[in-house]
Amino acid sequence: MAVYNRTFQGNYDEFSSYLESSILSGSISASLESKSKTVFHGVTCTVLVFERYSYIGKNRVSLNVTLLGHEDEIQLIAVTSGGSQAVFWKVNTLGEESFIDKLKEPVEAYVAQYQKNG
């Protein structure tokens, strides 16, 4: 399991769309399996569940992304799962780490661009 958390400023809806597009275009086998968005007491929450085939691990890996937004603050929580072929313990987590890296790149690019133009 790989985990990535990031808090930053930005436009929530713009970032959510950008991130979804970036993940899907960043891997030929990536798909959006599920998406849910809600607003509760002024806080917007979106859960995105992606999946892709890991050529390294020769299996499928999921990436679960939760976005929380309030005003111009965004909290991102990402967790991968499924990147092992072993029965009782995790032997190969390279696919999970690779999927998280595919998420980090566009997130950090967005943060740098927003800070520059924001």
Helices and strands as residue ranges (DSSP letters): E 3-9, H 12-25, E 31-40, E 43-54, E 59-70, E 73-81, H 94-117
